[in-house]
């Protein structure tokens, strides 16, 4: 029968920081010593395995109070936050241990990092709050016009037709928002699973142009492709790559002036090519960078000559529901989820996303996907 591992070895390999704290005088807060710290605690707190004064290592008042409670009462628990380059949330669990032969009180301290759970919970709360707000606005508009049509406007044909047109537009906005929310949820659900298919990017561009080109042409916006030969082949999910192209082209067309042009360029290039600026004098920001770059990528650049985006707004472009000030009303109103969808799709494909823009000179979005082998 195999021999069970030593208990000390098990504690040493635990991913959570574990410490033993001893105290002689419970009335003296400075009389607290870390008599044992496993490898995780040593790495996190930069302390030796034993002998460090507690107050020189852990200074959070709530945590020190919990240690005192654990030494005095035999058990305690505390949640606290630490600050630095990135704030972190911790839960401290304290459990009693037998006194030492010398009569020192002892308590076991376990630290659990709850940062990811807290961040996810905050993201869910923010997402629900934003989604509720975005849905409530068109719903309030619909309710108001229904009440108006039930009142004095019901006998006014001109007003009735105008209000019904507005109601149809608001209902369409709600439908688009719900569709985008569902799409984003589906993408996030499978974001950890990289796609394994093959996508002809040239064909994908032609499909998007065939579907939406006539609509943009009605506004006088021309879509101009610049595609490689032979076609560029990317590793990916075809439907999702088409969704990226659709969102980027529609976004560029929406902000292009009447008679403007949206340029779609596709090229096959080494990884570093995506980092080369394509708009002279424009502010440039990487919204997403692959964790493990590969040798070559299919690079897709979508450019417009619209109003451009101020430098300070670039970092927030891929946030859910974020829209630049001054572009939150009128005919350009969208759901605020398009670029969030693009970013999550590109992330699932282990690619990258870059934005370049200058106020009054237009914007370029660059998405790049790994090539097939």
C-alpha positions in Angstrom: 0.0 0.0 0.0 1.5 3.4 -1.0 2.7 5.6 1.9 0.6 8.7 2.6 2.4 12.0 2.1 3.6 13.8 5.2 1.1 16.4 6.6 3.8 19.1 6.5 4.4 18.4 2.8 0.7 18.7 2.1 0.5 22.1 3.8 3.7 23.3 2.1 2.1 22.6 -1.3 -1.2 24.2 -0.7 -1.9 27.2 -3.1 -3.4 29.3 -0.2 -1.0 31.1 2.1 -1.0 29.3 5.5 0.6 30.5 8.7 0.8 29.7 12.4 0.8 32.6 14.7 1.9 32.4 18.4 1.4 34.9 21.2 2.5 35.1 24.8 0.9 38.2 26.1 -2.6 38.6 24.6 -2.8 42.2 25.8 0.2 43.2 23.8 -0.6 43.5 20.1 3.1 43.6 19.2 3.6 40.2 20.8 2.6 38.1 17.8 5.0 36.0 15.9 4.7 33.9 12.7 6.1 30.6 13.8 5.4 28.8 10.4 4.6 30.0 6.9 4.1 27.7 3.9 5.7 28.4 0.5 2.6 30.4 -0.8 2.7 32.6 2.3 6.5 33.2 2.0 6.1 34.1 -1.7 3.1 36.4 -1.2 4.4 38.2 1.9 8.1 37.9 1.3 8.8 36.5 4.7 11.0 33.7 6.1 9.5 30.3 7.0 9.4 31.3 10.7 10.2 33.9 13.2 8.8 37.1 11.5 6.8 39.6 13.8 3.2 39.6 12.6 2.9 43.4 12.6 5.9 43.8 10.2 4.1 41.5 7.7 0.4 42.0 8.0 -0.8 45.5 8.8 -4.5 45.6 7.9 -6.5 46.6 11.0 -9.4 44.2 10.4 -7.0 41.2 9.9 -5.0 42.0 13.1 -8.3 42.2 15.0 -9.3 38.8 13.6 -5.9 37.4 14.7 -6.6 38.7 18.3 -10.1 37.2 18.2 -8.7 33.9 17.1 -6.0 33.8 19.8 -8.5 34.8 22.5 -11.7 32.9 21.4 -10.4 30.1 19.3 -11.8 31.0 15.9 -12.5 34.0 13.7 -13.0 35.2 10.1 -12.5 38.4 8.3 -12.7 39.9 4.8 -10.5 42.7 3.8 -9.0 44.5 0.7 -5.4 45.3 -0.1 -4.3 48.1 -2.4 -1.5 48.4 -4.9 -1.2 48.3 -8.7 -4.3 46.1 -8.6 -6.6 45.9 -5.5 -7.1 42.4 -4.2 -9.8 41.0 -1.9 -8.9 38.4 0.8 -10.7 36.2 3.3 -8.9 35.3 6.4 -9.9 32.1 8.3 -8.5 31.5 11.8 -8.7 28.2 13.6 -7.3 27.3 17.1 -4.2 25.2 17.7 -3.0 23.6 20.9 -0.7 25.8 23.1 3.0 25.3 22.7 4.9 23.4 25.5 6.0 26.9 26.7 2.4 28.0 27.1 2.1 30.2 24.0 -1.3 30.6 22.4 -1.4 29.5 18.8 -3.8 30.1 15.9 -3.8 28.8 12.3 -4.3 31.6 9.7 -5.4 30.7 6.1 -5.7 33.5 3.5 -8.0 32.9 0.5 -7.8 35.2 -2.6 -11.3 36.1 -3.5 -10.3 38.8 -6.1 -11.6 37.0 -9.2 -14.9 36.1 -7.5 -15.4 39.7 -6.3 -14.5 41.1 -9.7 -16.9 38.7 -11.5 -19.7 39.6 -9.0 -19.0 43.3 -9.6 -19.0 42.8 -13.4 -22.3 40.9 -13.2 -23.9 43.7 -11.0 -22.6 46.4 -13.4 -23.8 44.5 -16.4 -27.3 44.0 -15.0 -27.5 47.7 -14.0 -26.4 48.9 -17.4 -28.6 46.4 -19.3 -31.6 47.4 -17.2 -30.9 51.1 -17.9 -30.5 50.6 -21.6 -33.7 48.6 -21.8 -35.6 51.0 -19.6 -35.0 54.0 -21.9 -36.8 52.7 -25.0 -39.4 51.0 -22.8 -40.3 54.3 -21.1 -40.5 55.9 -24.6 -42.9 53.2 -25.8 -45.0 53.5 -22.7 -45.3 57.2 -23.0 -46.4 57.1 -26.7 -48.9 54.3 -26.0 -50.5 56.5 -23.3 -50.5 59.5 -25.7 -52.2 57.4 -28.4 -54.8 56.2 -26.0 -55.5 59.9 -25.2 -55.8 62.9 -27.3 -53.7 61.7 -30.2 -55.9 58.7 -31.1 -58.1 61.0 -33.3 -55.2 62.7 -35.0 -54.0 60.6 -38.0 -50.8 62.6 -38.5 -49.7 62.4 -34.9 -50.7 58.8 -34.7 -48.5 57.9 -37.7 -45.6 59.8 -36.4 -45.8 58.3 -32.9 -46.2 54.8 -34.3 -43.0 55.3 -36.4 -41.1 56.3 -33.3 -42.5 53.4 -31.4 -41.4 51.0 -34.1 -37.9 52.5 -34.0 -37.7 52.1 -30.2 -39.0 48.5 -30.4 -36.3 47.8 -33.0 -33.7 49.2 -30.7 -34.8 46.9 -27.9 -34.7 43.9 -30.2 -31.2 44.8 -31.3 -30.1 45.2 -27.7 -31.5 41.8 -26.7 -29.9 40.2 -29.7 -26.5 41.7 -28.9 -26.9 40.7 -25.2 -27.6 37.1 -26.2 -24.8 37.1 -28.7 -22.3 38.4 -26.2 -23.4 35.8 -23.6 -22.9 32.9 -26.1 -19.5 34.2 -27.1 -18.4 34.5 -23.5 -19.6 31.0 -22.7 -17.2 29.5 -25.2 -14.4 32.1 -25.1 -12.0 29.6 -23.4 -12.4 27.1 -26.3 -10.3 28.2 -29.3 -11.9 27.5 -32.7 -10.4 25.0 -35.0 -12.0 25.8 -38.4 -10.7 27.6 -41.4 -12.0 30.9 -42.7 -11.5 32.5 -46.1 -11.3 36.1 -45.1 -11.7 37.4 -48.7 -15.0 35.5 -49.0 -16.1 36.7 -45.6 -15.6 40.3 -46.6 -17.6 39.8 -49.8 -20.4 38.2 -47.9 -20.6 41.2 -45.5 -20.5 43.7 -48.4 -23.3 41.8 -50.2 -25.5 41.9 -47.1 -24.9 45.4 -45.9 -23.4 47.3 -48.9 -26.8 48.3 -50.4 -28.0 49.7 -47.0 -24.8 51.8 -46.7 -25.1 52.9 -50.3 -28.5 54.5 -49.6 -26.6 56.9 -47.3 -24.0 57.5 -50.0 -21.2 55.5 -48.1 -19.0 53.4 -50.3 -17.3 50.2 -49.1 -13.9 49.7 -50.8 -12.1 46.4 -50.3 -8.4 45.7 -50.8 -8.0 42.0 -50.7 -4.9 39.7 -51.2 -4.5 37.1 -53.9 -4.5 34.2 -53.2 -7.2 34.6 -50.5 -6.0 34.9 -46.8 -7.0 31.9 -44.7 -7.4 32.4 -41.0 -7.9 29.9 -38.2 -11.4 30.5 -36.8 -15.1 30.2 -36.6 -16.5 31.6 -39.8 -19.8 32.9 -38.4 -17.9 34.8 -35.6 -15.3 36.2 -38.0 -18.1 37.5 -40.2 -19.7 39.0 -37.1 -16.4 40.9 -36.4 -16.3 42.2 -40.0 -20.0 43.1 -39.9 -19.6 45.1 -36.7 -16.5 46.9 -37.8 -17.8 47.8 -41.2 -21.2 48.9 -40.0 -19.6 51.0 -37.3 -17.3 52.7 -39.8 -20.2 53.3 -42.2 -22.4 54.7 -39.4 -19.8 57.4 -38.6 -18.8 58.2 -42.2 -20.2 61.4 -43.7 -22.6 61.2 -46.7 -20.5 60.5 -49.8 -17.7 59.0 -47.6 -15.7 55.8 -48.0 -15.0 52.8 -45.7 -11.8 51.0 -46.6 -11.4 47.3 -45.8 -7.8 46.1 -46.2 -6.8 42.4 -45.6 -3.2 41.3 -45.6 -1.1 38.3 -44.4 1.8 39.5 -42.3 4.2 38.6 -39.4 2.9 39.3 -35.9 4.8 42.6 -35.6 3.0 44.1 -38.6 -0.1 44.6 -36.6 1.8 46.9 -34.3 2.9 49.2 -37.2 0.8 52.5 -37.2 -1.4 52.9 -40.3 -2.6 56.5 -39.7 0.0 59.2 -39.5 -0.5 61.5 -36.4 -3.3 59.4 -34.9 -3.5 58.2 -31.3 -3.0 54.5 -31.2 -4.0 51.9 -28.6 -4.0 48.1 -28.4 -7.4 47.0 -27.0 -6.4 43.4 -27.0 -3.0 41.6 -27.3 -2.7 37.8 -27.7 -1.1 36.1 -24.7 1.1 33.9 -26.9 1.8 35.5 -30.3 2.2 33.2 -33.3 4.3 33.7 -36.4 1.8 35.1 -38.9 -1.6 36.7 -38.8 -4.4 37.6 -41.2 -4.7 41.4 -40.5 -8.0 43.2 -41.2 -8.1 47.0 -41.2 -11.3 48.9 -41.4 -10.9 52.7 -41.8 -13.3 55.6 -42.1 -13.1 59.4 -42.5 -15.6 60.2 -39.8 -15.3 62.5 -36.8 -12.7 60.4 -35.1 -12.3 59.7 -31.4 -10.5 61.7 -28.7 -7.4 60.0 -27.3 -8.9 59.9 -23.7 -11.9 57.9 -25.0 -9.9 55.1 -26.7 -9.3 52.8 -23.6 -13.0 52.5 -23.0 -14.2 51.7 -26.5 -14.6 47.9 -25.9 -16.5 48.3 -22.6 -20.1 47.1 -22.6 -22.6 49.9 -23.3 -19.9 52.6 -23.6 -20.5 55.3 -26.1 -18.5 58.4 -26.7 -20.0 61.6 -25.4 -21.8 63.5 -28.2 -22.6 60.2 -30.0 -25.2 58.9 -27.6 -28.2 60.2 -29.5 -29.6 60.8 -33.0 -29.4 58.5 -35.9 -26.0 57.0 -34.8 -27.5 55.5 -31.6 -26.4 51.9 -31.2 -26.5 49.3 -28.4 -23.0 50.0 -27.1 -22.1 46.3 -27.3 -20.7 46.0 -30.8 -17.0 46.5 -29.9 -17.4 44.4 -26.8 -18.6 41.6 -29.0 -15.7 42.1 -31.4 -13.1 42.0 -28.6 -14.5 38.8 -27.1 -14.6 37.1 -30.5 -11.0 38.1 -31.3 -9.9 37.0 -27.8 -11.5 33.6 -28.4 -9.5 33.4 -31.6 -6.3 34.3 -29.7 -5.9 37.4 -31.9 -5.6 41.1 -31.2 -7.5 44.4 -31.7 -6.0 47.9 -32.2 -7.6 51.3 -32.7 -6.1 54.4 -34.2 -7.9 57.7 -34.4 -7.6 61.4 -34.6 -10.4 63.9 -34.0 -11.7 65.2 -37.4 -9.6 62.7 -39.3 -11.3 59.3 -38.9 -10.7 56.0 -37.2 -9.0 52.7 -38.1 -9.7 49.4 -36.3 -7.3 46.5 -36.9 -8.3 43.0 -35.9 -5.8 40.2 -36.5 -6.4 36.4 -36.5 -3.8 33.5 -36.5 -3.3 31.9 -39.9 -4.1 28.3 -40.6 -1.0 25.9 -40.6 
